[in-house]
């Protein structure tokens, strides 16, 4: 019984190894990447300049 389980595990390991070694020919879509990059980066820049403005106003208020 134990020998049958070991053979089954070895077969599964070889199948997994074959699947992982297969080359993939998929490429990314540069337009989609740029679009989602802009969706993320524009709000970050807006918040960055907003924080700079807040700190600038606080520094000018107490100086």
PQR file of N, CA, C, O and H, with PARSE charges and radii, in Angstrom:
ATOM      1  N   UNK A   1       0.825  -1.197   0.000 -0.4000 1.5000
ATOM      2  CA  UNK A   1       0.000   0.000   0.000 -0.0000 2.0000
ATOM      3  C   UNK A   1       0.869   1.261   0.000  0.5500 1.7000
ATOM      4  O   UNK A   1       0.597   2.223  -0.719 -0.5500 1.4000
ATOM      5  N   UNK A   2       1.898   1.232   0.806 -0.4000 1.5000
ATOM      6  CA  UNK A   2       2.778   2.403   0.880 -0.0000 2.0000
ATOM      7  C   UNK A   2       3.548   2.604  -0.431  0.5500 1.7000
ATOM      8  O   UNK A   2       3.778   3.742  -0.840 -0.5500 1.4000
ATOM      9  H   UNK A   2       2.120   0.451   1.390  0.4000 1.0000
ATOM     10  N   UNK A   3       3.936   1.545  -1.071 -0.4000 1.5000
ATOM     11  CA  UNK A   3       4.663   1.633  -2.331 -0.0000 2.0000
ATOM     12  C   UNK A   3       3.793   2.267  -3.419  0.5500 1.7000
ATOM     13  O   UNK A   3       4.299   3.034  -4.238 -0.5500 1.4000
ATOM     14  H   UNK A   3       3.750   0.621  -0.739  0.4000 1.0000
ATOM     15  N   UNK A   4       2.510   1.961  -3.440 -0.4000 1.5000
ATOM     16  CA  UNK A   4       1.617   2.549  -4.441 -0.0000 2.0000
ATOM     17  C   UNK A   4       1.518   4.054  -4.239  0.5500 1.7000
ATOM     18  O   UNK A   4       1.498   4.803  -5.217 -0.5500 1.4000
ATOM     19  H   UNK A   4       2.099   1.337  -2.774  0.4000 1.0000
ATOM     20  N   UNK A   5       1.457   4.502  -3.024 -0.4000 1.5000
ATOM     21  CA  UNK A   5       1.383   5.940  -2.765 -0.0000 2.0000
ATOM     22  C   UNK A   5       2.654   6.644  -3.204  0.5500 1.7000
ATOM     23  O   UNK A   5       2.597   7.744  -3.755 -0.5500 1.4000
ATOM     24  H   UNK A   5       1.473   3.894  -2.230  0.4000 1.0000
ATOM     25  N   UNK A   6       3.801   6.020  -2.966 -0.4000 1.5000
ATOM     26  CA  UNK A   6       5.058   6.629  -3.388 -0.0000 2.0000
ATOM     27  C   UNK A   6       5.130   6.760  -4.901  0.5500 1.7000
ATOM     28  O   UNK A   6       5.594   7.780  -5.411 -0.5500 1.4000
ATOM     29  H   UNK A   6       3.847   5.127  -2.519  0.4000 1.0000
ATOM     30  N   UNK A   7       4.678   5.739  -5.627 -0.4000 1.5000
ATOM     31  CA  UNK A   7       4.685   5.817  -7.084 -0.0000 2.0000
ATOM     32  C   UNK A   7       3.770   6.931  -7.571  0.5500 1.7000
ATOM     33  O   UNK A   7       4.098   7.639  -8.522 -0.5500 1.4000
ATOM     34  H   UNK A   7       4.301   4.910  -5.213  0.4000 1.0000
ATOM     35  N   UNK A   8       2.638   7.082  -6.926 -0.4000 1.5000
ATOM     36  CA  UNK A   8       1.693   8.126  -7.311 -0.0000 2.0000
ATOM     37  C   UNK A   8       2.297   9.505  -7.077  0.5500 1.7000
ATOM     38  O   UNK A   8       2.131  10.400  -7.905 -0.5500 1.4000
ATOM     39  H   UNK A   8       2.372   6.507  -6.152  0.4000 1.0000
ATOM     40  N   UNK A   9       2.991   9.684  -5.968 -0.4000 1.5000
ATOM     41  CA  UNK A   9       3.633  10.965  -5.677 -0.0000 2.0000
ATOM     42  C   UNK A   9       4.720  11.258  -6.702  0.5500 1.7000
ATOM     43  O   UNK A   9       4.836  12.393  -7.164 -0.5500 1.4000
ATOM     44  H   UNK A   9       3.126   8.956  -5.295  0.4000 1.0000
ATOM     45  N   UNK A  10       5.511  10.270  -7.065 -0.4000 1.5000
ATOM     46  CA  UNK A  10       6.564  10.475  -8.056 -0.0000 2.0000
ATOM     47  C   UNK A  10       5.992  10.867  -9.408  0.5500 1.7000
ATOM     48  O   UNK A  10       6.552  11.723 -10.092 -0.5500 1.4000
ATOM     49  H   UNK A  10       5.416   9.347  -6.690  0.4000 1.0000
ATOM     50  N   UNK A  11       4.892  10.257  -9.798 -0.4000 1.5000
ATOM     51  CA  UNK A  11       4.251  10.592 -11.071 -0.0000 2.0000
ATOM     52  C   UNK A  11       3.756  12.030 -11.037  0.5500 1.7000
ATOM     53  O   UNK A  11       3.932  12.773 -12.003 -0.5500 1.4000
ATOM     54  H   UNK A  11       4.437   9.561  -9.242  0.4000 1.0000
ATOM     55  N   UNK A  12       3.136  12.426  -9.927 -0.4000 1.5000
ATOM     56  CA  UNK A  12       2.641  13.808  -9.821 -0.0000 2.0000
ATOM     57  C   UNK A  12       3.787  14.803  -9.861  0.5500 1.7000
ATOM     58  O   UNK A  12       3.656  15.866 -10.469 -0.5500 1.4000
ATOM     59  H   UNK A  12       2.992  11.823  -9.142  0.4000 1.0000
ATOM     60  N   UNK A  13       4.914  14.480  -9.224 -0.4000 1.5000
ATOM     61  CA  UNK A  13       6.046  15.394  -9.233 -0.0000 2.0000
ATOM     62  C   UNK A  13       6.608  15.571 -10.640  0.5500 1.7000
ATOM     63  O   UNK A  13       6.987  16.682 -11.010 -0.5500 1.4000
ATOM     64  H   UNK A  13       5.021  13.617  -8.730  0.4000 1.0000
ATOM     65  N   UNK A  14       6.668  14.516 -11.420 -0.4000 1.5000
ATOM     66  CA  UNK A  14       7.195  14.659 -12.781 -0.0000 2.0000
ATOM     67  C   UNK A  14       6.242  15.462 -13.651  0.5500 1.7000
ATOM     68  O   UNK A  14       6.692  16.224 -14.507 -0.5500 1.4000
ATOM     69  H   UNK A  14       6.360  13.613 -11.119  0.4000 1.0000
ATOM     70  N   UNK A  15       4.952  15.313 -13.458 -0.4000 1.5000
ATOM     71  CA  UNK A  15       3.988  16.095 -14.238 -0.0000 2.0000
ATOM     72  C   UNK A  15       4.108  17.559 -13.887  0.5500 1.7000
ATOM     73  O   UNK A  15       4.083  18.407 -14.778 -0.5500 1.4000
ATOM     74  H   UNK A  15       4.587  14.694 -12.762  0.4000 1.0000
ATOM     75  N   UNK A  16       4.240  17.881 -12.601 -0.4000 1.5000
ATOM     76  CA  UNK A  16       4.388  19.277 -12.181 -0.0000 2.0000
ATOM     77  C   UNK A  16       5.681  19.856 -12.747  0.5500 1.7000
ATOM     78  O   UNK A  16       5.693  20.998 -13.207 -0.5500 1.4000
ATOM     79  H   UNK A  16       4.260  17.192 -11.877  0.4000 1.0000
ATOM     80  N   UNK A  17       6.763  19.090 -12.720 -0.4000 1.5000
ATOM     81  CA  UNK A  17       8.029  19.552 -13.271 -0.0000 2.0000
ATOM     82  C   UNK A  17       7.940  19.832 -14.753  0.5500 1.7000
ATOM     83  O   UNK A  17       8.541  20.795 -15.230 -0.5500 1.4000
ATOM     84  H   UNK A  17       6.753  18.162 -12.346  0.4000 1.0000
ATOM     85  N   UNK A  18       7.214  19.026 -15.492 -0.4000 1.5000
ATOM     86  CA  UNK A  18       7.057  19.252 -16.929 -0.0000 2.0000
ATOM     87  C   UNK A  18       6.228  20.496 -17.200  0.5500 1.7000
ATOM     88  O   UNK A  18       6.511  21.240 -18.139 -0.5500 1.4000
ATOM     89  H   UNK A  18       6.727  18.244 -15.105  0.4000 1.0000
ATOM     90  N   UNK A  19       5.214  20.725 -16.392 -0.4000 1.5000
ATOM     91  CA  UNK A  19       4.376  21.910 -16.602 -0.0000 2.0000
ATOM     92  C   UNK A  19       5.148  23.195 -16.318  0.5500 1.7000
ATOM     93  O   UNK A  19       4.963  24.191 -17.016 -0.5500 1.4000
ATOM     94  H   UNK A  19       4.983  20.121 -15.630  0.4000 1.0000
ATOM     95  N   UNK A  20       6.007  23.185 -15.306 -0.4000 1.5000
ATOM     96  CA  UNK A  20       6.752  24.380 -14.954 -0.0000 2.0000
ATOM     97  C   UNK A  20       7.848  24.698 -15.954  0.5500 1.7000
ATOM     98  O   UNK A  20       8.204  25.864 -16.126 -0.5500 1.4000
ATOM     99  H   UNK A  20       6.157  22.376 -14.739  0.4000 1.0000
ATOM    100  N   UNK A  21       8.385  23.697 -16.609 -0.4000 1.5000
ATOM    101  CA  UNK A  21       9.480  23.947 -17.532 -0.0000 2.0000
ATOM    102  C   UNK A  21       8.998  24.377 -18.914  0.5500 1.7000
ATOM    103  O   UNK A  21       9.818  24.745 -19.755 -0.5500 1.4000
ATOM    104  H   UNK A  21       8.096  22.750 -16.470  0.4000 1.0000
ATOM    105  N   UNK A  22       7.712  24.343 -19.168 -0.4000 1.5000
ATOM    106  CA  UNK A  22       7.189  24.738 -20.473 -0.0000 2.0000
ATOM    107  C   UNK A  22       7.322  26.254 -20.636  0.5500 1.7000
ATOM    108  O   UNK A  22       6.896  27.008 -19.760 -0.5500 1.4000
ATOM    109  H   UNK A  22       7.045  24.044 -18.485  0.4000 1.0000
ATOM    110  N   UNK A  23       7.909  26.708 -21.749 -0.4000 1.5000
ATOM    111  CA  UNK A  23       8.072  28.158 -21.934 -0.0000 2.0000
ATOM    112  C   UNK A  23       6.733  28.821 -22.244  0.5500 1.7000
ATOM    113  O   UNK A  23       5.893  28.264 -22.952 -0.5500 1.4000
ATOM    114  H   UNK A  23       8.255  26.096 -22.460  0.4000 1.0000
ATOM    115  N   UNK A  24       6.557  30.005 -21.707 -0.4000 1.5000
ATOM    116  CA  UNK A  24       5.350  30.770 -22.001 -0.0000 2.0000
ATOM    117  C   UNK A  24       5.705  31.874 -22.985  0.5500 1.7000
ATOM    118  O   UNK A  24       6.751  32.513 -22.866 -0.5500 1.4000
ATOM    119  H   UNK A  24       7.239  30.458 -21.132  0.4000 1.0000
ATOM    120  N   UNK A  25       4.850  32.088 -23.933 -0.4000 1.5000
ATOM    121  CA  UNK A  25       5.101  33.090 -24.964 -0.0000 2.0000
ATOM    122  C   UNK A  25       4.159  34.279 -24.827  0.5500 1.7000
ATOM    123  O   UNK A  25       3.955  35.036 -25.777 -0.5500 1.4000
ATOM    124  H   UNK A  25       4.000  31.569 -24.030  0.4000 1.0000
ATOM    125  N   UNK A  26       3.591  34.434 -23.647 -0.4000 1.5000
ATOM    126  CA  UNK A  26       2.684  35.555 -23.446 -0.0000 2.0000
ATOM    127  C   UNK A  26       3.492  36.825 -23.190  0.5500 1.7000
ATOM    128  O   UNK A  26       4.513  36.801 -22.503 -0.5500 1.4000
ATOM    129  H   UNK A  26       3.756  33.819 -22.876  0.4000 1.0000
ATOM    130  N   UNK A  27       3.023  37.913 -23.743 -0.4000 1.5000
ATOM    131  CA  UNK A  27       3.669  39.201 -23.507 -0.0000 2.0000
ATOM    132  C   UNK A  27       2.653  40.145 -22.900  0.5500 1.7000
ATOM    133  O   UNK A  27       1.447  39.958 -23.064 -0.5500 1.4000
ATOM    134  H   UNK A  27       2.193  37.932 -24.301  0.4000 1.0000
ATOM    135  N   UNK A  28       3.134  41.153 -22.203 -0.4000 1.5000
ATOM    136  CA  UNK A  28       2.246  42.121 -21.582 -0.0000 2.0000
ATOM    137  C   UNK A  28       1.749  43.128 -22.591  0.5500 1.7000
ATOM    138  O   UNK A  28       2.377  43.352 -23.626 -0.5500 1.4000
ATOM    139  H   UNK A  28       4.114  41.304 -22.070  0.4000 1.0000
ATOM    140  N   UNK A  29       0.621  43.732 -22.285 -0.4000 1.5000
ATOM    141  CA  UNK A  29       0.054  44.775 -23.125 -0.0000 2.0000
ATOM    142  C   UNK A  29       0.562  46.112 -22.592  0.5500 1.7000
ATOM    143  O   UNK A  29       0.190  46.527 -21.495 -0.5500 1.4000
ATOM    144  H   UNK A  29       0.111  43.551 -21.444  0.4000 1.0000
ATOM    145  N   UNK A  30       1.414  46.788 -23.371 -0.4000 1.5000
ATOM    146  CA  UNK A  30       2.050  48.013 -22.878 -0.0000 2.0000
ATOM    147  C   UNK A  30       1.025  49.129 -22.670  0.5500 1.7000
ATOM    148  O   UNK A  30       1.172  49.928 -21.745 -0.5500 1.4000
ATOM    149  H   UNK A  30       1.716  46.450 -24.262  0.4000 1.0000
ATOM    150  N   UNK A  31       0.010  49.197 -23.495 -0.4000 1.5000
ATOM    151  CA  UNK A  31      -1.012  50.226 -23.325 -0.0000 2.0000
ATOM    152  C   UNK A  31      -1.788  50.045 -22.044  0.5500 1.7000
ATOM    153  O   UNK A  31      -2.070  51.010 -21.333 -0.5500 1.4000
ATOM    154  H   UNK A  31      -0.109  48.548 -24.246  0.4000 1.0000
ATOM    155  N   UNK A  32      -2.128  48.822 -21.754 -0.4000 1.5000
ATOM    156  CA  UNK A  32      -2.855  48.541 -20.511 -0.0000 2.0000
ATOM    157  C   UNK A  32      -1.981  48.830 -19.293  0.5500 1.7000
ATOM    158  O   UNK A  32      -2.463  49.357 -18.290 -0.5500 1.4000
ATOM    159  H   UNK A  32      -1.899  48.038 -22.331  0.4000 1.0000
ATOM    160  N   UNK A  33      -0.701  48.487 -19.381 -0.4000 1.5000
ATOM    161  CA  UNK A  33       0.211  48.777 -18.292 -0.0000 2.0000
ATOM    162  C   UNK A  33       0.362  50.272 -18.050  0.5500 1.7000
ATOM    163  O   UNK A  33       0.371  50.726 -16.906 -0.5500 1.4000
ATOM    164  H   UNK A  33      -0.309  48.059 -20.195  0.4000 1.0000
ATOM    165  N   UNK A  34       0.480  51.033 -19.132 -0.4000 1.5000
ATOM    166  CA  UNK A  34       0.581  52.490 -18.982 -0.0000 2.0000
ATOM    167  C   UNK A  34      -0.690  53.081 -18.386  0.5500 1.7000
ATOM    168  O   UNK A  34      -0.632  53.993 -17.560 -0.5500 1.4000
ATOM    169  H   UNK A  34       0.473  50.664 -20.061  0.4000 1.0000
ATOM    170  N   UNK A  35      -1.834  52.560 -18.808 -0.4000 1.5000
ATOM    171  CA  UNK A  35      -3.110  53.066 -18.298 -0.0000 2.0000
ATOM    172  C   UNK A  35      -3.224  52.848 -16.796  0.5500 1.7000
ATOM    173  O   UNK A  35      -3.548  53.774 -16.053 -0.5500 1.4000
ATOM    174  H   UNK A  35      -1.882  51.820 -19.478  0.4000 1.0000
ATOM    175  N   UNK A  36      -2.954  51.607 -16.342 -0.4000 1.5000
ATOM    176  CA  UNK A  36      -3.069  51.333 -14.917 -0.0000 2.0000
ATOM    177  C   UNK A  36      -1.959  52.030 -14.129  0.5500 1.7000
ATOM    178  O   UNK A  36      -2.163  52.397 -12.972 -0.5500 1.4000
ATOM    179  H   UNK A  36      -2.691  50.855 -16.946  0.4000 1.0000
ATOM    180  N   UNK A  37      -0.793  52.215 -14.738 -0.4000 1.5000
ATOM    181  CA  UNK A  37       0.266  52.970 -14.074 -0.0000 2.0000
ATOM    182  C   UNK A  37      -0.142  54.410 -13.836  0.5500 1.7000
ATOM    183  O   UNK A  37       0.143  54.978 -12.781 -0.5500 1.4000
ATOM    184  H   UNK A  37      -0.627  51.917 -15.678  0.4000 1.0000
ATOM    185  N   UNK A  38      -0.818  55.007 -14.831 -0.4000 1.5000
ATOM    186  CA  UNK A  38      -1.290  56.381 -14.654 -0.0000 2.0000
ATOM    187  C   UNK A  38      -2.394  56.457 -13.610  0.5500 1.7000
ATOM    188  O   UNK A  38      -2.457  57.410 -12.833 -0.5500 1.4000
ATOM    189  H   UNK A  38      -1.049  54.545 -15.687  0.4000 1.0000
ATOM    190  N   UNK A  39      -3.274  55.441 -13.591 -0.4000 1.5000
ATOM    191  CA  UNK A  39      -4.334  55.446 -12.590 -0.0000 2.0000
ATOM    192  C   UNK A  39      -3.768  55.440 -11.179  0.5500 1.7000
ATOM    193  O   UNK A  39      -4.338  56.049 -10.273 -0.5500 1.4000
ATOM    194  H   UNK A  39      -3.223  54.667 -14.222  0.4000 1.0000
ATOM    195  N   UNK A  40      -2.664  54.762 -10.996 -0.4000 1.5000
ATOM    196  CA  UNK A  40      -2.050  54.704  -9.671 -0.0000 2.0000
ATOM    197  C   UNK A  40      -1.206  55.943  -9.394  0.5500 1.7000
ATOM    198  O   UNK A  40      -1.268  56.497  -8.296 -0.5500 1.4000
ATOM    199  H   UNK A  40      -2.202  54.268 -11.732  0.4000 1.0000
ATOM    200  N   UNK A  41      -0.420  56.383 -10.371 -0.4000 1.5000
ATOM    201  CA  UNK A  41       0.564  57.425 -10.100 -0.0000 2.0000
ATOM    202  C   UNK A  41      -0.040  58.826 -10.001  0.5500 1.7000
ATOM    203  O   UNK A  41       0.438  59.633  -9.204 -0.5500 1.4000
ATOM    204  H   UNK A  41      -0.370  55.933 -11.262  0.4000 1.0000
ATOM    205  N   UNK A  42      -1.057  59.135 -10.770 -0.4000 1.5000
ATOM    206  CA  UNK A  42      -1.625  60.489 -10.736 -0.0000 2.0000
ATOM    207  C   UNK A  42      -2.195  60.815  -9.358  0.5500 1.7000
ATOM    208  O   UNK A  42      -1.885  61.887  -8.838 -0.5500 1.4000
ATOM    209  H   UNK A  42      -1.445  58.479 -11.418  0.4000 1.0000
ATOM    210  N   UNK A  43      -3.008  59.961  -8.731 -0.4000 1.5000
ATOM    211  CA  UNK A  43      -3.460  60.289  -7.377 -0.0000 2.0000
ATOM    212  C   UNK A  43      -2.317  60.380  -6.367  0.5500 1.7000
ATOM    213  O   UNK A  43      -2.393  61.160  -5.419 -0.5500 1.4000
ATOM    214  H   UNK A  43      -3.260  59.090  -9.153  0.4000 1.0000
ATOM    215  N   UNK A  44      -1.268  59.596  -6.561 -0.4000 1.5000
ATOM    216  CA  UNK A  44      -0.127  59.684  -5.645 -0.0000 2.0000
ATOM    217  C   UNK A  44       0.568  61.030  -5.772  0.5500 1.7000
ATOM    218  O   UNK A  44       0.947  61.625  -4.763 -0.5500 1.4000
ATOM    219  H   UNK A  44      -1.206  58.962  -7.332  0.4000 1.0000
ATOM    220  N   UNK A  45       0.740  61.520  -6.992 -0.4000 1.5000
ATOM    221  CA  UNK A  45       1.366  62.826  -7.173 -0.0000 2.0000
ATOM    222  C   UNK A  45       0.479  63.933  -6.628  0.5500 1.7000
ATOM    223  O   UNK A  45       0.978  64.884  -6.026 -0.5500 1.4000
ATOM    224  H   UNK A  45       0.431  61.038  -7.812  0.4000 1.0000
ATOM    225  N   UNK A  46      -0.837  63.824  -6.830 -0.4000 1.5000
ATOM    226  CA  UNK A  46      -1.757  64.845  -6.300 -0.0000 2.0000
ATOM    227  C   UNK A  46      -1.670  64.888  -4.777  0.5500 1.7000
ATOM    228  O   UNK A  46      -1.617  65.966  -4.185 -0.5500 1.4000
ATOM    229  H   UNK A  46      -1.243  63.051  -7.319  0.4000 1.0000
ATOM    230  N   UNK A  47      -1.655  63.716  -4.146 -0.4000 1.5000
ATOM    231  CA  UNK A  47      -1.572  63.693  -2.688 -0.0000 2.0000
ATOM    232  C   UNK A  47      -0.210  64.195  -2.210  0.5500 1.7000
ATOM    233  O   UNK A  47      -0.126  64.857  -1.175 -0.5500 1.4000
ATOM    234  H   UNK A  47      -1.697  62.840  -4.626  0.4000 1.0000
ATOM    235  N   UNK A  48       0.860  63.886  -2.953 -0.4000 1.5000
ATOM    236  CA  UNK A  48       2.195  64.350  -2.576 -0.0000 2.0000
ATOM    237  C   UNK A  48       2.239  65.878  -2.577  0.5500 1.7000
ATOM    238  O   UNK A  48       2.715  66.487  -1.619 -0.5500 1.4000
ATOM    239  H   UNK A  48       0.792  63.349  -3.793  0.4000 1.0000
ATOM    240  N   UNK A  49       1.738  66.504  -3.662 -0.4000 1.5000
ATOM    241  CA  UNK A  49       1.745  67.962  -3.722 -0.0000 2.0000
ATOM    242  C   UNK A  49       0.785  68.566  -2.707  0.5500 1.7000
ATOM    243  O   UNK A  49       1.024  69.666  -2.210 -0.5500 1.4000
ATOM    244  H   UNK A  49       1.352  66.010  -4.440  0.4000 1.0000
ATOM    245  N   UNK A  50      -0.288  67.866  -2.397 -0.4000 1.5000
ATOM    246  CA  UNK A  50      -1.205  68.341  -1.354 -0.0000 2.0000
ATOM    247  C   UNK A  50      -0.533  68.357   0.007  0.5500 1.7000
ATOM    248  O   UNK A  50      -0.676  69.322   0.758 -0.5500 1.4000
ATOM    249  H   UNK A  50      -0.482  66.972  -2.801  0.4000 1.0000
ATOM    250  N   UNK A  51       0.212  67.283   0.338 -0.4000 1.5000
ATOM    251  CA  UNK A  51       0.941  67.256   1.617 -0.0000 2.0000
ATOM    252  C   UNK A  51       2.013  68.332   1.650  0.5500 1.7000
ATOM    253  O   UNK A  51       2.217  68.959   2.689 -0.5500 1.4000
ATOM    254  H   UNK A  51       0.328  66.500  -0.273  0.4000 1.0000
ATOM    255  N   UNK A  52       2.699  68.558   0.544 -0.4000 1.5000
ATOM    256  CA  UNK A  52       3.691  69.637   0.516 -0.0000 2.0000
ATOM    257  C   UNK A  52       3.039  70.985   0.789  0.5500 1.7000
ATOM    258  O   UNK A  52       3.589  71.815   1.513 -0.5500 1.4000
ATOM    259  H   UNK A  52       2.533  68.049  -0.300  0.4000 1.0000
ATOM    260  N   UNK A  53       1.875  71.194   0.210 -0.4000 1.5000
ATOM    261  CA  UNK A  53       1.168  72.459   0.420 -0.0000 2.0000
ATOM    262  C   UNK A  53       0.742  72.610   1.882  0.5500 1.7000
ATOM    263  O   UNK A  53       0.846  73.696   2.452 -0.5500 1.4000
ATOM    264  H   UNK A  53       1.429  70.520  -0.378  0.4000 1.0000
ATOM    265  N   UNK A  54       0.265  71.525   2.483 -0.4000 1.5000
ATOM    266  CA  UNK A  54      -0.132  71.574   3.900 -0.0000 2.0000
ATOM    267  C   UNK A  54       1.066  71.908   4.779  0.5500 1.7000
ATOM    268  O   UNK A  54       0.982  72.782   5.642 -0.5500 1.4000
ATOM    269  H   UNK A  54       0.180  70.643   2.019  0.4000 1.0000
ATOM    270  N   UNK A  55       2.191  71.209   4.561 -0.4000 1.5000
ATOM    271  CA  UNK A  55       3.383  71.481   5.367 -0.0000 2.0000
ATOM    272  C   UNK A  55       3.899  72.896   5.141  0.5500 1.7000
ATOM    273  O   UNK A  55       4.327  73.562   6.084 -0.5500 1.4000
ATOM    274  H   UNK A  55       2.259  70.500   3.860  0.4000 1.0000
ATOM    275  N   UNK A  56       3.859  73.353   3.897 -0.4000 1.5000
ATOM    276  CA  UNK A  56       4.302  74.718   3.601 -0.0000 2.0000
ATOM    277  C   UNK A  56       3.445  75.740   4.326  0.5500 1.7000
ATOM    278  O   UNK A  56       3.963  76.708   4.882 -0.5500 1.4000
ATOM    279  H   UNK A  56       3.512  72.812   3.131  0.4000 1.0000
ATOM    280  N   UNK A  57       2.128  75.526   4.320 -0.4000 1.5000
ATOM    281  CA  UNK A  57       1.231  76.448   5.017 -0.0000 2.0000
ATOM    282  C   UNK A  57       1.456  76.412   6.530  0.5500 1.7000
ATOM    283  O   UNK A  57       1.406  77.451   7.189 -0.5500 1.4000
ATOM    284  H   UNK A  57       1.708  74.739   3.867  0.4000 1.0000
ATOM    285  N   UNK A  58       1.705  75.223   7.082 -0.4000 1.5000
ATOM    286  CA  UNK A  58       1.951  75.131   8.525 -0.0000 2.0000
ATOM    287  C   UNK A  58       3.270  75.811   8.897  0.5500 1.7000
ATOM    288  O   UNK A  58       3.349  76.485   9.924 -0.5500 1.4000
ATOM    289  H   UNK A  58       1.746  74.379   6.547  0.4000 1.0000
ATOM    290  N   UNK A  59       4.292  75.642   8.079 -0.4000 1.5000
ATOM    291  CA  UNK A  59       5.579  76.277   8.364 -0.0000 2.0000
ATOM    292  C   UNK A  59       5.451  77.792   8.288  0.5500 1.7000
ATOM    293  O   UNK A  59       5.980  78.492   9.152 -0.5500 1.4000
ATOM    294  H   UNK A  59       4.228  75.095   7.245  0.4000 1.0000
ATOM    295  N   UNK A  60       4.768  78.314   7.282 -0.4000 1.5000
ATOM    296  CA  UNK A  60       4.590  79.755   7.152 -0.0000 2.0000
ATOM    297  C   UNK A  60       3.725  80.327   8.261  0.5500 1.7000
ATOM    298  O   UNK A  60       3.908  81.480   8.650 -0.5500 1.4000
ATOM    299  H   UNK A  60       4.339  77.745   6.581  0.4000 1.0000
ATOM    300  N   UNK A  61       2.782  79.540   8.782 -0.4000 1.5000
ATOM    301  CA  UNK A  61       1.889  80.013   9.832 -0.0000 2.0000
ATOM    302  C   UNK A  61       2.630  80.196  11.147  0.5500 1.7000
ATOM    303  O   UNK A  61       2.326  81.123  11.898 -0.5500 1.4000
ATOM    304  H   UNK A  61       2.633  78.602   8.467  0.4000 1.0000
ATOM    305  N   UNK A  62       3.599  79.327  11.441 -0.4000 1.5000
ATOM    306  CA  UNK A  62       4.284  79.366  12.732 -0.0000 2.0000
ATOM    307  C   UNK A  62       5.631  80.077  12.663  0.5500 1.7000
ATOM    308  O   UNK A  62       6.313  80.191  13.681 -0.5500 1.4000
ATOM    309  H   UNK A  62       3.846  78.574  10.831  0.4000 1.0000
ATOM    310  N   UNK A  63       6.028  80.558  11.485 -0.4000 1.5000
ATOM    311  CA  UNK A  63       7.303  81.286  11.397 -0.0000 2.0000
ATOM    312  C   UNK A  63       7.065  82.769  11.454  0.5500 1.7000
ATOM    313  O   UNK A  63       8.015  83.549  11.394 -0.5500 1.4000
ATOM    314  H   UNK A  63       5.473  80.465  10.658  0.4000 1.0000
TER
END
